[in-house]
Amino acid sequence: MSFTLYHYVHCPFCMRVRMVFGFLNIQYTSKVLAYNDEVTPVELTGKKMLPALVSNAKALNESLDIIAFIDTQNIFKVKEVTNSSDFKTFESFLNTIGNPIHSLAMPYWMYTPEFSPEARVYFQKKKEIKRGPFKELVKNQKHFVQELEPLLRQIENKLQPFYESKTLTLKDILLAAHLWGLYVVPEFQFSEKMHQYLQRIKVLCNFNYHQDAWG
């Protein structure tokens, strides 16, 4: 079975799929799309939404559905985890940490290698509708960092050395995919414990953040 993954390098929902591909040691063809490409995603799945996985003419674009599809041995137990009593609470926590992370990272994401000048303009215009001018986000970095600090401590307190577990689970993949965006923010620095946690996941998942952007 062949796999082609259409994705954005910076996107946490895309990153979680890339991490699982790496962990499972499954080969796939990487297609990094320009953020201003509205045609390709719609042709694939009917909406401008990535990631999108194409396999034997079948297309999926919900990250958890993609993970469940490629994880044929059910190592990450997607259905069991997402149907568990605490998953809605965990998803809410992901959304809570995602908000300040995105406010910190978005002004920097658009200057990474995946963005052409045209895609950069498109991205900024789209994202500023929700978050306001990027220059204001940069000015308010201290506020977003202060918002994040207690949330990161909550995560640290649950590391065993993985999140609530001695082994890597789906929750680690989802957390790491969100947290990884902070590495592009020059003014932000993880604690040593958080950095080591993310680096353990990187090794296990054979993950290289920008590699596909240069491909």
N, C-alpha and C positions, 0 to 999 in steps of 0.2 A: 504493500500500500504506500502510495506517495503522498506527501504533505507539502502544501504551499501556504505559508503564513504571510498575510498582508498585514502590515502593522506600522505604528509610529514608534520610534526608538524611545521617546520620552514617556510614553503613555504607560501608567502603572497596570492597566488592565491587559495591555499587550505584553508587558514585562513578565507578568505572572505566567503567561503561557510559554514564553521563551524559557523561563526558569524551569518549568516542568519538562519541556522538551529536553533541556540539558540534563536534568536529574535522571530522566528515564533513558537517556542516551539514544534518543530517536532523531534521526536525520530529517531535516526539512529544508525546503527552499525558502529563503527569506526575501520578501519583497517589501522594502521600505517605501511607503507612499509619501509623496509631497502632501503637506497638510492642506494645501489649497486644491488638491485633486478631489473634486466632488463626484466625478463621473465613475471612476473605478469602484469605489465602495458600493455605490448604488447599483451598478451593474452586477456586482457579486451577490449582494444580499438584500437589495431594495432600500437601503438606508445608508447615510454617511456615518458609518460606525465601524470602528476597528477595535480589536483584532478581527480578522476574518480568515478562517481556515478553509481551504479548498482541498478536498480529498476524494478522488474518483468521482468528480462532478458533483459532489455534495459540498455545500457551503454552510458554515456555522459562524456566528459572530457574537455570541455571548461567551466571555472568557471561561466561566465555570463549565459551560456546556462543552467547550473545546477541550478543557482539561479532562473532563469525564470521558470524552470520546477517545482521546489518545491514550489515556491511562487504562489500558485493557486489563491489567492485572489488579486494578482497584487499589493501588498502593496509597493514594491520597484520599480514598473513601469520600469522594465528593458528595454523593447523595446522603450518606450517613451524617457527614459533618454539617451540610447545609440544612438538613432536616432536624438537627439536634435542637434541644430546648434553648441553648445559649447562643445560637448562631446569630439571631437577630440583634442581640446585645453586642456581639462582636462586630457585626456589620455597621452598627451605629457608631461604635468606637472607631472603626476605619474611616467613616465619613467625618468624624470629629477631628481626627488627626490629619485627614486629607485636606481640609480647608486651609489651615495655616501653612501646610507644606506647599500646596499649590500657589498660594499667595507669595511665598518666598521664592519658589523655583521658576514660575512661569516667565518672569522677565529675563531669566538666564537660559531657559530651555531654548528660546527662539534664536539664540546665538550659537547653538551647538551645530555640528556638521550636517545634521539632517535637514536643516532649513535653508532653502534658497531665499534670496531677498524677497521674492514674490510671496513665498509661503510665510515668511516672517511677518509681512504686512497683514496678510490674511489672518494669521494666528492672533496677532495682537488686537486687531479690530474685533474679532470674534470674542476673545476672552475678556476684553475690557468692558464689554456690555454687562457682564456679570460682576466683575471684580473691580471695575473702575480703572483709571489710568495706571499703567505699569509704573510710571515714575513715582506715583503716590505709594504703591506697594513697596517700592525700594526704600522710600523715605520712612515707611512704617515697619521696617524689618524688625526692630527691637520689640515691637508689640507682638508680632507673630512668633518670635523666638520665645518670648515670655509665655505665650499661650501654649506653645509646644512643650516646654520643659517639664511640667508636671505629668503630661501625657506620656512622654518618653520614660519618665521615672516609673510610671505604672507598668510599662512594658518590661523595663529592666527588672523590676521586682518579681516578674513572673517567668524569668528565664531560668531553665533548669538543665542544660544551657540553652535549649530551645524554648519557645513560648509554651509554657505549661506542660512541657514534655521533655523527655530525655533524648528524643529523636525528632528529626524534622517532620513537620506535618503540613497540611494545607494552610493552616493559619500562619505559619512562618512564611510561606510563599506570598500570601496576601499582604502581610505586614511589610515584608522586605520590598515588595514591588512598590508600595507607597513610599516607604522611607528612603529608597534609593535616590529619589529625585533631589534630596537635600545635598547629595555630594556635589551637585553643580553650583551650589550657592557658596561663593568664596568666603562670606562672613560667618558661615555656620560651621560648627565643628561638633561631631558626635562625641559623647563620652567614650572612653576606651572600651568599656563593657559593650556598649551598643555597636561600636565599630567592629569589634571582634565577632559579635553575633552576626552582623551582616556579612563579614568576610567568610565566616564558616559556611553560610548559605551560598555565597558566591562560588566557593570551591566545590561544594556538593552538587551545585547546579551547573557547573562549568559555564558560568555567566560572565559575559563581557559587555558592559553597558553600551559602549559606542561602536563596538566592532561592526555591527550590521550597517551602521551609517556610512562607514568607509568602504563597504563592499561594493 
